[in-house]
Amino acid sequence: MNRFDILPGRMDLPGETICQYGSSEELAAECARFGNKGLLVHGRSLAKRGKISKITASAPPEVEVATWEHPGGEPTLRQLDKLLTMARETRPDWIAALGGGSVIDLAKAAAGLYHAKGNVTAYHDGAPITTAGLPFIAAPSTAGTGSEATKVSVLTNEETGIKKSFRSPHMMARLIILDPGLLKGSPEQVIAHAGMDALTQAIESYTSTGATWFTRQLALEGARLLFSNLVSVYETEGTDSSAAENVLVGSYLTGLAFSSSRLGVVHGLAHPLGARYKLPHGLVCAACLPYVLTFNRDAMIEDYETLSEAAGTDLLAAVAGLLADLDIDNPFKGKGFYDLDDMIEEVLASGSTKHNPRQVTESDARSLIRELFTY
């Protein structure tokens, strides 16, 4: 198998996945297998659309569901502290997330750290999570971060400004609900940014030095589904249920892949850039992707050809066309940058950067950032 093993030494997978239109409305009933008391973490938009009240109203009589609304923005350690405080006060049997990547990452971390003794900053800084938490259930409303399928939570420490991930098999979902109906009515920008995050993860997990034959199959199928369906979901605001299901599945497969394979320097760049400039993660990934593909091209010749086949045309041309169709412009172009040395230090320290198919030096990272802000 050339330089790739067929399977990783260890691959943590979700317990069960349901994929069906309208399945999120049965979330409380599905979660009853884990206990009769739950905590549902959600975003504002789903509450406004009546999704949360519908789920709680349809819960079986014996099931009690408390709710916690994510205030918005990228997830932070401060928000996690507040969520954990509520969880420990209400003492649920399970924690579920219904929302986008920020909601899922917060709920996942709260479930994983529920029984942990240390403070959240210590785990964000690398302390191992050695105690099992509560069962975690995820129903993504975007496609997406793939976070529903990973053992990773990405949070920002607001005091230091550092955005990074912490991971543990204890944070893997016991149940995933993929409901294409949740994408219906999603704002265009959310669909575009989340979709480009998923596609970037598909490409990076396929070319990662940590990839295996198995994770590459997942990533490649994810890329095919995203290239073929993302524009339709964007143009119909999620009302094309077939396309919505395909991008949800594509994002999910990609999440399974990169949870084991890791990613590349797009994500090494995206975390410090997103934290400093307060931009959506998917938008930052979309902006960085063309520059990184150009940088990596000579180190991924065969992979570039395979991904081009999945896209239906030259990979760089396909990405450029997709960005145009999704009305995504480079938000950094022409802007000044600051804190460059610290930013480069974070890029080089990133586990994603270390799995890039081409080694990234300090000079390379500096050049990529300068290009991003210039062209």
C-alpha positions, -999 to 999 in steps of 0.1 A, spaced: 0 0 0 30 23 -6 35 46 24 0 41 38 -11 14 62 -45 0 56 -58 8 90 -45 30 119 -32 14 150 -63 27 168 -94 44 153 -121 56 176 -156 55 159 -190 68 170 -214 43 185 -243 46 161 -254 69 133 -290 76 121 -294 94 88 -330 102 80 -351 133 72 -369 146 103 -349 122 126 -338 151 149 -374 155 162 -370 121 178 -338 131 196 -352 129 231 -367 95 225 -335 82 210 -315 95 239 -337 78 265 -315 47 261 -288 66 280 -311 77 308 -343 97 315 -326 131 322 -307 150 295 -292 183 287 -297 197 252 -272 223 240 -283 243 210 -279 275 190 -302 306 188 -314 301 152 -328 266 158 -347 279 189 -361 308 168 -372 283 142 -391 263 168 -369 232 165 -359 231 202 -394 234 216 -406 208 192 -380 183 204 -387 190 241 -424 188 236 -422 154 218 -400 139 245 -415 107 261 -433 115 294 -405 99 315 -377 119 298 -368 153 313 -347 176 290 -331 208 302 -317 232 275 -287 255 273 -284 281 245 -250 288 230 -247 327 229 -230 326 195 -196 330 180 -166 307 182 -167 285 213 -145 295 242 -133 281 275 -154 307 294 -185 293 277 -175 258 284 -171 267 321 -206 281 322 -220 250 304 -202 227 328 -216 246 358 -251 242 346 -246 205 337 -232 197 372 -261 215 388 -288 197 367 -269 163 368 -281 149 334 -276 113 323 -265 125 288 -256 157 269 -268 163 234 -259 189 208 -282 202 181 -264 229 161 -233 238 142 -197 231 150 -195 256 179 -224 241 197 -212 205 191 -177 213 203 -190 229 235 -214 201 243 -188 174 234 -162 190 257 -188 194 285 -198 157 282 -162 146 281 -151 167 311 -182 162 332 -164 140 357 -129 155 353 -113 171 384 -91 197 367 -100 231 353 -108 234 316 -77 255 309 -55 226 320 -71 202 295 -69 229 268 -32 231 276 -27 194 271 -36 176 303 -50 141 295 -87 133 300 -84 101 319 -120 98 333 -150 88 311 -177 115 310 -213 114 301 -228 99 269 -226 125 241 -251 127 213 -247 150 182 -272 163 156 -254 187 133 -274 216 117 -245 225 93 -224 205 69 -200 212 83 -172 208 107 -175 171 109 -173 176 147 -201 152 153 -178 123 142 -146 133 160 -131 130 194 -118 166 191 -131 198 205 -117 232 193 -120 261 217 -104 295 222 -89 307 255 -101 343 255 -74 353 280 -45 342 258 -63 344 224 -51 309 216 -74 286 196 -65 250 196 -80 215 200 -80 190 228 -90 154 221 -99 122 239 -117 90 230 -140 99 260 -154 127 238 -166 104 209 -203 105 203 -224 75 213 -251 85 189 -251 107 158 -283 120 141 -279 133 106 -312 151 96 -311 168 62 -341 188 74 -320 208 98 -302 224 68 -335 238 55 -336 276 58 -299 279 68 -284 312 59 -264 312 27 -232 323 44 -234 295 70 -239 269 42 -209 283 23 -185 287 51 -194 253 67 -192 236 34 -158 249 26 -146 238 61 -158 203 53 -142 203 18 -109 216 32 -109 188 58 -116 162 31 -87 174 10 -63 178 40 -72 145 56 -67 127 22 -32 142 18 -22 141 55 10 122 65 -12 105 91 -36 91 65 -42 54 60 -59 36 32 -92 35 51 -92 72 61 -83 81 25 -114 63 12 -136 81 37 -120 115 28 -122 109 -9 -159 100 -8 -165 130 14 -148 152 -12 -168 138 -41 -201 144 -22 -192 179 -13 -179 189 -47 -211 176 -63 -237 189 -39 -225 220 -20 -235 246 -46 -270 231 -49 -275 233 -11 -262 269 -12 -285 280 -40 -316 263 -25 -308 272 12 -310 236 21 -344 228 6 -329 203 -19 -331 174 6 -311 150 -16 -282 174 -19 -285 183 18 -282 147 28 -252 142 6 -233 172 21 -242 161 56 -229 126 48 -198 141 31 -190 162 61 -196 132 85 -173 109 65 -146 136 65 -149 139 102 -144 102 106 -113 105 84 -95 134 100 -103 124 135 -76 97 130 -55 111 101 -52 147 112 -52 176 87 -26 200 72 -13 236 73 -46 252 62 -59 243 97 -25 252 112 -31 287 98 -68 289 103 -68 286 141 -45 316 149 -59 337 121 -95 330 131 -88 338 167 -71 371 160 -94 384 133 -127 370 147 -137 354 114 -158 322 109 -135 292 108 -148 279 74 -143 313 58 -106 314 70 -101 278 57 -117 288 23 -93 318 20 -62 297 29 -70 267 8 -59 279 -27 -25 292 -13 -18 259 5 -28 238 -25 -3 257 -46 24 253 -19 17 216 -15 12 207 -52 47 192 -59 45 171 -27 11 156 -36 13 149 -74 -7 116 -74 -31 128 -47 -37 161 -67 -47 140 -97 -70 118 -77 -87 148 -60 -90 165 -94 -109 134 -106 -132 137 -76 -138 174 -84 -144 167 -121 -117 191 -132 -83 205 -121 -84 207 -83 -73 244 -80 -97 254 -108 -125 235 -90 -118 252 -57 -116 286 -74 -149 279 -92 -165 268 -59 -154 299 -41 -169 321 -69 -202 301 -69 -204 305 -31 -196 342 -32 -166 338 -10 -138 364 -12 -105 365 7 -113 385 38 -76 392 45 -67 407 11 -52 442 15 -54 442 53 -25 447 76 -14 419 98 0 420 133 15 397 159 32 378 130 59 362 150 35 348 176 12 337 149 39 318 130 50 301 163 14 288 167 13 276 130 45 257 134 34 242 168 1 229 154 -4 192 150 -22 199 117 9 217 103 30 187 114 9 164 93 10 186 61 23 166 31 51 191 26 72 202 56 65 237 66 94 259 77 92 293 95 100 309 61 72 290 44 46 300 71 57 336 68 53 335 30 19 319 31 6 346 55 21 374 34 5 360 2 -28 356 19 -28 393 29 -14 405 -4 -33 388 -32 
